[in-house]
Amino acid sequence: GHPLGGDLQGRDLLSRLLIGSQQTLMVGVLATFLGLIGGLVLGTLAGALGGWVDSLVMRAVDVMLSIPSLLLAVSVGVLFSPPNIYTVIVAVAIVQVPIFARLLRGSMLAQRHSDHVLAARSLGVKPGAIVFRHMLPNSLGPVIVQSTLVLAVAIIDAAALSFLGLGNPDDSVPEWGQMLGTSQQVFDSHPNLAFWPAGCIIVVALGFTLMGEALREALDPKNRR
């Protein structure tokens, strides 16, 4: 009745892995979505307005990118007390914001001098309409592809924060990183308690990475020739 055995308290390990997948995927998806929204706002401001706004946003992004992602996530996570699943989501989302912001800003700068944007300006279209109807929709392709790749990193970062004790402290609601952190107490005698959650994290992160690479190749016009 227990294919993978039980944990330290005799609870079924397979059931906890299945429930933990919900928690881990929810954290990864929500963190990536919030990071994408924040990156879209900053990237749109920098790419559309330019000038001092672009310089200010990009300097803030450069500062965030200069800090290792996991260290930044830990620094944000420890600001909240007590730690819970929502603090992990916010911490991981903040780490993802500069990635999307820089990518979108570069795509929008490339769109500013494209033919359809110049044609819209020559016809007297308002700047706001040019940004939201012409520049932004044509700049979202690389950002959407990047979100699938970032999702894998978000899952790993979320598991790392839970492993370090910055996630949900209630072990009745399992999460892969939390299970991995608990298993280190008995790693010498029961290494299987660490093997299964670690394997799940690796497989899921690798799966999203491969999906992102496949999506990038599918949307790249050079690969269609």
N, C-alpha and C positions, 0 to 999 in steps of 0.2 A: 503493500500500500504506500510505501515511501521510496520511489525509485532512486532518488538522490540522497536519501537519509534525512536526518534532522539536524537542527542547529543546537546551540548550547542549551536551550530550554526545551528541546524535544519537539519543536515545531517543524512541520514539513518544509524542507528546503525548496522543493520544486514549486510549491504554492507561493512561497515568499519571493522566489525569483519572478514568477508571473506577475504578482502584485507589484513588485519592485520595478518591473518594466514599465508599468503605467506611470509610476512616479517619475522615473528617469526620463522617459520620453516627454511627459508633460512639461517638466522643467526645461528640457532642451528646446522644445518647440516654442514655448512661451517666451523663453529668454531670447531666442533667435528672432521671434516676431517683434518683441519690444526693441531689441537692438536695431532691427531693420527700420522700424518706425523712426527711432531717434536718428539713425543715419540718413534716412530720406529727408528729414527736416533740415539737418545741418548741411547735407550735400546739396540740397536744392537752394538753400540760402547762399552758399559759397559759389555754386556754379552759375546761378541766375543773376545775382547782384554784382559779384566781383568786387574789386576795389578793396576798401578797408574791411568790409564784411568778410570777404574771402580770406584776407590775411589773418583776421582775428580768429575765424573758425579753424583755419588750417593750423595755426600755431597751437591752439588748444588740442587739436587732433594729434599733432606731432608730440605734444607732451604726453598724451595718453598712450600713444604707440611706443614711446621710449621706455615705458614701464612694462616688464614681462606680464603677459596676460594673467597668468595664475596668481602672481604677486598682487596685481591690481585687484583681482577678484577677491582675494583673501583680505586685502585692505578695506575693501568696501563691505565685505561680509562681517568683519569684526565690529563695524560701526553700529550694527543692529543688535539689540538685546531684548529678549532672548532670541537665539537663532531659530529659524524655521525655514520651511520650503520657499516662502516668498522672498526671504532675504537672499537665498541662493539664486532665484530667478532674477532679481534686481541686480545682484552682483555680476552675474554672467552677462546680462543684457548690457550693462555699462561697458563691459570689455569689448563687446561686439560693435558698439556704436561707431568708433573711429574707422573701423574696417569698411563699413558700408558708406560712411560719409566721404572718405577719400575716393572710393571707387566711383560713387555717383557723381562727385564733383568733377572727376576726370572725364567721365562720359558726357556730362553736360557741357563742359568746355569744348569738347570735340563737336558737339551739336551746335554751338553758338555760331560757327562759321560755315555751317552746311547750307546747301542751296535752298532747301525748303524754308529754313529759318530766315535767310536773306530775302526770299520771295515774300514771306509773310510781313517782314518789316517794310519792304517797299510798297506793299499794299495798305499800310497803315494799321495793321493789326496791333491791338494793345499789348504792351509788354507782358502783362499777366497771362493773357491768352496764349502768347507765344511760348511762355515757360510751361504752362500746364497742358496745352493741347499739342505742342510740337516737340519741345525739347525733352520734357520729363518722360512721356511715354516711350520715346525712342531711346532713352538712356537706361531703362529698367532691365533690359535683357541681361547684361553682365551682372547686375545686382541680384537678380533672381537666381541665377546660376551660382553665384557666390554664397547665397543663403543656404543652399544645400550642403556646400562644403563647410560652412561655418557651423551648421547644425551638428556635425560630428565633433567639432572642437567644443561646442557648448555642452554636449553630453559628457565629454571627458572632464571639462572644468567643473561641471556640476557634481560629478562623482568624486572629484578630488576635494571639493569643499565639504561634501558629506563625509568623506574619509577623514578629513581633518577635524571633524566635529562641529562644523559651521552650518550643518543642515538641520533637518528635523531631528530633535533628540529623542523622540518617541519611537522606539524600535518596534512597536506594535504595527506601525505603518512602514513596511520595509522599503528600502531604496538601495540600489546596487552599491553605491559608494559607502553607504552606512554599513551594509552587510560586510563589505570588504574590510572596513575599519574594525568591526567587531571581531572578525575572524583572526586578526593578527594576535589576539591573546592566546589562541590555541593552535597557532600555525604549525608548530612542531609535531603535535599529535594528530591534528585533523586538517591537513592542507587542503582537503577537498572543499572546505567551507570558504576558502579564498579563491580556489580555482574556478568555481562556477560563476560567481558574480564578475570576476575579472574577465573570464571568457565572454560573458554576455556583453560587457562594455566594449571589448575589442571587436567582437563580431558586428555589433550595431554601429559603432563608429566607422568601421571599415566599410560597411554596407552603404552608409550615407555618403562616404567619400567616393566610392565607386559610382554611385548614382549621380553625384555632382559632376564627376569627370565625364560620364556618359552624356549627361545633359549639356555640358559645355561643348563636347564634340558634335552633338546633334545640332546645336544652334550656331556653330561656327561655319560660316559660308565656305571657308577654305577647305573644310573636310568634305564638302558635298561635291567637289569637282572630281 
